[in-house]
Amino acid sequence: MLASDDAALIEKARFLSQQARDPAPHYEHSEIGYNYRMSNILAAVGRGQLRVLDERVEKKRWIFEYYRQALGDLPGIDFMPEAPYGRCTRWLTVVLIHPHEFGADSEALRLALKEENIESRPLWKPMHLQPVFECNGEGRGARGERQDEGDIIQVPGAGGRRYRARVVGGAVSEYLFERGLCLPSGTQMTEQDLDRVVSIIRRVHAR
């Protein structure tokens, strides 16, 4: 929900939330928009999901703890800690793989799981490394190269506007992207499913 006393701002937000469709008989877009509207049906489904939210969170936490107990003794594999000021939903079980200690990198582990028809994914790629945001600004481009300061870039779909762009920091997110791996953690997983994933991870380490 978005609330504001600025009518123009609300109207702009509504325009963007409705795919930024221009007032034309055909689909025309002069700006990049989004599809952030929620239909009545989706709202009803969401309300139904809220009834089992606590149950789902407990299952996610159980899956995380199962992985941690089964793999925590291996060198070079770290699990996301829980902040002392809150309680994590453990929506995803993410591990960091340190190649020199573990014996393989996160990509080798992902491919080993893929060979067994098990999907895992790298941690999210940092925004400043995404090709869509590649720019000539201070910092690194999409391929990690250093760039000059203060160059002006053209932003596609932004109504011809141009911005000065630069990357500030990013080393931590790059480190996590390089080493992070999201393990299978769907709430329908059984102990047998988890044991299968664990056995492959331990096998890759043993190599």
Protein Blocks (a to p, Z undefined) as FASTA:
>chain_A
ZZdfbfklmmmmmmmmnoppacdfbdcdfbdcddfbccfklmmmmmmmmmmmmmmmmmmm
mmmmmmmmmmmmpghiacddddfkbcceklaacddddfklnopafklmmmmmmmnopacd
dddddfklgfklgccdehjdfkopacdehiacddehilopacddddeehllmmmmmmmgc
cddfbfkbcfklmmmmmmmmmmmmmZZ
